[in-house]
């Protein structure tokens, strides 16, 4: 099985150019890396990166996505060649938007997958808590998420469903601080979820990793022949990859787990972050590299997929789920089943 091969450019003032059939990465006119183009499915550039015109043309011709993010990991632009997806599948995808039952059922599945996976993060934290009081709080929050799950089947309105998802996320992030090692809490604490820009180090890490998961989910949907812009849970807006956001919901807890691992193992410190003039918090260049490496390593972990009944590398899960989403769109008797870790 082949993982989605993505090259992340995180060093500031990097220049990437085409060198025959190879992508060449330069920093201050010194070659730092060469990558054969046939090894790549996407190139993701953070912050200020120079890109040669011949390389952009070649990436488009070869079907290799070029994604531009700002230094926070916020999406700026995406360059890709001619669409080669299954036109009949996309036609079915557009038609499904008019089927209110399908829209609600698919959105409900995405929310259920997210809540189940976030609940497992809290339950694991409760089992490993050093304090009985903290274990009690985490258990109560996990029970609250269980109540949210029980409420989902009765929901008949998409906005009500979104409200349940939002409240569950708020409860979950309340408990996330308690999963940070006690001696690290002075540095890594969050006062709720903040974005655009992130206002603390925890949120900066979460946003950075969410952006990478987002890119992988979008790529997976395109590989499956779906339109990433046309989703069911997230409202349709110009420029918003709604279906990629839908698919990403069940994977957000995996980003959260990696954030906690990086913090609790002491792999990141306060010096790895900088505050911008606007008050946002950013990862330093070397820290971004470390997070990207950790992310790529984590994607190699094999996870048992309950529906497939076999171990699948975590990095391949978005592609598996994108194909399950395509099946749900094509077939009336095959509802979407989110990935829930056991």
C-alpha positions as CSV (number, residue, x, y, z in Angstrom):
1,X,0.0,0.0,0.0
2,X,1.3,3.4,-0.9
3,X,0.9,6.4,1.4
4,X,0.0,9.8,0.0
5,X,3.4,11.1,-0.7
6,X,3.5,14.8,0.3
7,X,6.5,17.1,0.4
8,X,6.3,19.8,3.1
9,X,8.4,23.0,2.6
10,X,8.6,24.7,6.0
11,X,11.9,26.7,5.9
12,X,11.4,30.4,5.3
13,X,12.7,32.0,2.1
14,X,13.1,28.6,0.3
15,X,13.1,28.4,-3.5
16,X,11.9,25.3,-5.3
17,X,12.6,24.7,-9.0
18,X,12.4,22.0,-11.7
19,X,15.6,20.1,-12.4
20,X,14.8,17.7,-15.3
21,X,12.4,15.1,-13.6
22,X,13.3,16.2,-10.1
23,X,12.1,18.9,-7.7
24,X,15.1,20.8,-6.2
25,X,14.9,22.7,-2.9
26,X,17.3,25.6,-2.4
27,X,18.0,27.8,0.6
28,X,20.2,30.8,0.0
29,X,21.1,29.3,-3.4
30,X,22.3,26.1,-1.8
31,X,20.6,22.8,-2.8
32,X,19.2,21.2,0.3
33,X,17.0,18.4,-1.2
34,X,16.2,16.7,-4.5
35,X,13.0,14.6,-4.9
36,X,12.0,12.7,-8.0
37,X,8.6,14.0,-9.2
38,X,7.2,10.5,-9.5
39,X,7.5,10.1,-5.8
40,X,5.2,13.0,-5.1
41,X,1.4,13.4,-5.0
42,X,1.5,16.9,-3.4
43,X,3.8,19.7,-2.5
44,X,2.8,21.9,0.5
45,X,4.6,25.2,1.1
46,X,4.4,27.1,4.4
47,X,5.0,30.8,4.5
48,X,7.2,32.6,2.0
49,X,8.4,30.1,-0.6
50,X,9.6,30.9,-4.1
51,X,8.5,28.6,-6.9
52,X,9.7,28.5,-10.4
53,X,7.2,28.8,-13.3
54,X,8.5,25.7,-15.0
55,X,8.0,23.7,-11.8
56,X,4.4,24.9,-11.5
57,X,3.7,23.9,-15.1
58,X,5.2,20.5,-14.6
59,X,3.4,19.8,-11.3
60,X,0.1,20.7,-13.0
61,X,0.9,18.4,-16.0
62,X,1.8,15.5,-13.7
63,X,-1.2,15.9,-11.5
64,X,0.8,16.8,-8.5
65,X,-1.1,19.3,-6.3
66,X,0.7,22.5,-5.2
67,X,-0.7,23.9,-1.9
68,X,0.2,27.3,-0.4
69,X,-0.3,27.9,3.3
70,X,0.6,30.9,5.4
71,X,3.0,30.5,8.3
72,X,0.1,29.5,10.6
73,X,-0.9,26.7,8.2
74,X,-3.9,28.6,7.0
75,X,-4.9,27.7,3.4
76,X,-4.1,30.4,0.8
77,X,-4.2,28.7,-2.6
78,X,-4.0,25.4,-4.5
79,X,-2.7,24.8,-8.0
80,X,-3.8,21.6,-9.9
81,X,-4.1,20.4,-13.4
82,X,-7.2,19.5,-15.3
83,X,-9.8,17.6,-13.3
84,X,-9.8,13.9,-14.2
85,X,-12.3,12.6,-11.7
86,X,-15.3,10.4,-12.5
87,X,-17.9,12.8,-13.9
88,X,-20.8,10.5,-13.2
89,X,-19.7,10.2,-9.6
90,X,-19.5,14.0,-9.3
91,X,-23.0,14.3,-10.9
92,X,-24.3,11.9,-8.2
93,X,-22.6,13.9,-5.5
94,X,-24.3,17.1,-6.7
95,X,-27.6,15.4,-6.9
96,X,-27.3,14.1,-3.3
97,X,-27.4,17.7,-2.1
98,X,-31.1,17.9,-2.9
99,X,-31.8,14.7,-0.8
100,X,-32.3,16.0,2.7
101,X,-32.3,12.6,4.3
102,X,-29.0,11.7,2.7
103,X,-27.4,15.0,3.7
104,X,-28.5,14.7,7.3
105,X,-27.5,11.0,7.6
106,X,-24.1,11.7,6.2
107,X,-23.5,14.8,8.3
108,X,-24.7,12.8,11.4
109,X,-22.1,10.0,10.6
110,X,-19.3,12.6,10.3
111,X,-20.3,14.1,13.7
112,X,-20.6,10.7,15.3
113,X,-17.2,9.7,14.1
114,X,-15.6,12.8,15.5
115,X,-17.4,12.6,18.9
116,X,-16.5,8.9,19.3
117,X,-12.9,9.5,18.6
118,X,-12.6,12.6,20.9
119,X,-14.4,10.6,23.6
120,X,-11.7,8.0,23.4
121,X,-9.0,10.6,23.9
122,X,-10.7,11.7,27.1
123,X,-11.3,8.2,28.3
124,X,-7.6,7.3,27.8
125,X,-6.6,10.5,29.6
126,X,-8.9,9.5,32.6
127,X,-7.3,6.1,32.8
128,X,-3.8,7.6,32.8
129,X,-4.5,10.6,35.0
130,X,-2.2,11.2,38.0
131,X,-4.9,12.9,40.0
132,X,-8.2,11.3,41.0
133,X,-9.9,14.7,40.7
134,X,-8.7,15.1,37.2
135,X,-9.8,11.6,36.3
136,X,-13.2,12.4,37.6
137,X,-13.5,15.5,35.5
138,X,-12.3,13.7,32.3
139,X,-14.7,10.8,33.0
140,X,-17.6,13.3,33.4
141,X,-16.7,15.0,30.1
142,X,-16.5,11.7,28.4
143,X,-20.0,10.9,29.7
144,X,-21.2,14.2,28.4
145,X,-19.9,13.3,24.9
146,X,-21.7,9.9,25.3
147,X,-24.9,11.9,25.9
148,X,-24.3,13.9,22.8
149,X,-23.9,10.7,20.8
150,X,-27.2,9.4,22.2
151,X,-28.9,12.6,21.0
152,X,-27.7,12.3,17.4
153,X,-30.3,9.7,16.1
154,X,-33.2,11.9,17.0
155,X,-31.9,15.0,15.2
156,X,-34.0,16.0,12.2
157,X,-32.4,19.4,11.5
158,X,-28.9,20.1,10.2
159,X,-28.4,23.2,12.2
160,X,-29.4,21.4,15.4
161,X,-26.8,18.7,14.5
162,X,-24.2,21.4,14.0
163,X,-25.1,22.8,17.4
164,X,-24.6,19.4,19.1
165,X,-21.2,19.1,17.3
166,X,-20.2,22.6,18.5
167,X,-21.1,22.0,22.1
168,X,-19.4,18.6,22.1
169,X,-16.2,20.2,20.8
170,X,-16.4,22.9,23.5
171,X,-16.7,20.3,26.2
172,X,-13.9,18.2,24.7
173,X,-11.4,21.2,24.5
174,X,-12.2,22.0,28.2
175,X,-10.7,18.6,29.1
176,X,-7.8,18.8,26.7
177,X,-5.8,21.0,29.1
178,X,-5.9,18.2,31.7
179,X,-4.2,15.8,29.3
180,X,-1.1,18.0,29.2
181,X,1.6,16.9,31.6
182,X,1.4,19.0,34.8
183,X,4.9,20.5,34.5
184,X,4.1,21.6,31.0
185,X,0.8,23.4,31.7
186,X,2.4,26.7,32.4
187,X,3.6,26.8,28.8
188,X,0.8,24.8,27.0
189,X,-2.7,25.8,28.0
190,X,-5.6,26.8,25.8
191,X,-8.6,29.0,26.7
192,X,-10.9,27.4,24.2
193,X,-10.3,27.0,20.5
194,X,-8.9,30.1,18.7
195,X,-8.0,30.4,15.1
196,X,-7.0,33.0,12.5
197,X,-4.7,33.6,14.3
198,X,-4.3,31.1,17.1
199,X,-3.8,32.9,20.4
200,X,-1.7,30.4,22.3
201,X,0.8,27.6,21.7
202,X,-1.7,24.8,22.0
203,X,-3.9,26.4,19.4
204,X,-0.9,27.1,17.1
205,X,0.0,23.4,17.2
206,X,-3.6,22.3,16.6
207,X,-4.1,24.6,13.6
208,X,-0.8,23.5,12.1
209,X,-1.6,19.8,12.2
210,X,-5.3,20.3,11.2
211,X,-4.0,22.1,8.1
212,X,-1.9,19.1,7.1
213,X,-4.8,16.6,7.8
214,X,-7.0,18.9,5.7
215,X,-4.6,18.7,2.8
216,X,-4.5,14.9,3.0
217,X,-8.3,14.6,3.1
218,X,-8.7,16.9,0.2
219,X,-6.2,15.0,-1.8
220,X,-7.9,11.7,-0.9
221,X,-11.3,13.0,-2.1
222,X,-9.8,14.0,-5.4
223,X,-8.1,10.6,-5.8
224,X,-11.6,9.0,-5.2
225,X,-13.1,11.2,-8.0
226,X,-15.1,13.5,-5.6
227,X,-15.4,17.3,-5.6
228,X,-13.9,18.5,-2.2
229,X,-16.0,21.7,-2.4
230,X,-19.4,20.0,-2.2
231,X,-20.0,18.6,1.3
232,X,-22.9,17.8,3.6
233,X,-22.1,18.8,7.2
234,X,-20.3,22.1,6.4
235,X,-22.2,24.8,4.7
236,X,-21.2,25.5,1.0
237,X,-19.3,28.7,0.6
238,X,-17.0,29.9,-2.2
239,X,-13.5,28.7,-1.7
240,X,-14.4,26.3,1.1
241,X,-13.5,22.6,0.7
242,X,-16.7,21.6,2.5
243,X,-16.4,17.8,1.9
244,X,-12.8,17.8,2.9
245,X,-13.8,19.5,6.2
246,X,-16.6,16.8,6.6
247,X,-14.1,14.0,6.1
248,X,-11.5,15.6,8.3
249,X,-13.8,15.7,11.4
250,X,-13.2,12.1,12.4
251,X,-9.4,12.7,12.0
252,X,-9.1,15.8,14.2
253,X,-8.6,13.7,17.4
254,X,-5.5,12.1,15.8
255,X,-4.0,15.6,15.4
256,X,-4.9,16.2,19.0
257,X,-3.2,13.0,20.1
258,X,0.0,14.0,18.3
259,X,-0.1,17.5,19.8
260,X,-0.2,15.9,23.3
261,X,2.6,13.5,22.5
262,X,4.9,16.3,21.3
263,X,4.2,18.3,24.4
264,X,4.2,15.6,27.0
265,X,7.5,14.1,25.7
266,X,9.1,17.5,25.9
267,X,9.8,17.7,22.1
268,X,8.6,21.3,22.0
269,X,9.2,24.2,24.4
270,X,8.2,27.8,24.8
271,X,11.2,28.9,22.6
272,X,9.7,27.0,19.7
273,X,7.0,29.6,19.3
274,X,6.9,33.4,18.5
275,X,4.1,35.9,19.0
276,X,3.3,38.1,15.9
277,X,2.5,41.8,16.0
278,X,-1.2,41.0,15.7
279,X,-1.1,38.8,18.8
280,X,-1.1,35.4,17.0
281,X,1.2,32.6,18.0
282,X,3.4,30.9,15.4
283,X,5.7,27.9,15.3
284,X,9.3,28.7,14.7
285,X,10.9,27.3,11.5
286,X,12.8,24.4,13.2
287,X,9.8,23.5,15.3
288,X,7.6,23.3,12.2
289,X,10.1,20.9,10.7
290,X,10.0,18.7,13.8
291,X,6.2,18.7,13.8
292,X,6.1,17.7,10.1
293,X,8.5,14.9,10.7
294,X,6.5,13.6,13.6
295,X,3.3,13.8,11.5
296,X,4.8,11.9,8.7
297,X,6.1,9.2,11.1
298,X,2.7,8.9,12.8
299,X,1.1,8.3,9.4
300,X,3.1,5.1,9.2
301,X,1.3,3.6,12.3
302,X,-1.0,0.7,11.3
303,X,-4.5,1.0,12.7
304,X,-7.2,-1.7,12.6
305,X,-10.0,-0.5,10.4
306,X,-13.2,-2.0,11.9
307,X,-15.1,-2.1,8.6
308,X,-12.3,-3.5,6.5
309,X,-11.2,-5.9,9.3
310,X,-7.5,-5.3,8.6
311,X,-4.6,-3.1,9.6
312,X,-4.2,0.1,7.5
313,X,-1.5,2.7,7.8
314,X,-3.0,5.8,9.4
315,X,-1.8,7.9,6.4
316,X,-3.9,5.8,4.1
317,X,-7.1,6.2,6.2
318,X,-8.3,9.4,4.4
319,X,-8.1,7.6,1.1
320,X,-10.1,4.6,2.5
321,X,-12.7,6.9,3.9
322,X,-12.9,8.9,0.7
323,X,-13.7,5.7,-1.2
324,X,-16.3,4.8,1.4
325,X,-17.8,8.3,0.9
326,X,-17.9,7.7,-2.8
327,X,-19.6,4.4,-2.3
328,X,-22.3,6.0,-0.1
329,X,-22.9,8.6,-2.8
330,X,-23.3,6.0,-5.5
331,X,-25.2,3.4,-3.7
332,X,-28.5,4.0,-1.8
333,X,-28.0,1.0,0.5
334,X,-24.4,1.8,1.6
335,X,-24.5,4.7,4.1
336,X,-21.2,6.4,5.0
337,X,-19.4,4.8,8.0
338,X,-16.8,7.0,9.7
339,X,-13.5,5.6,10.9
340,X,-13.6,5.0,14.7
341,X,-10.5,3.7,16.4
342,X,-10.8,0.7,18.6
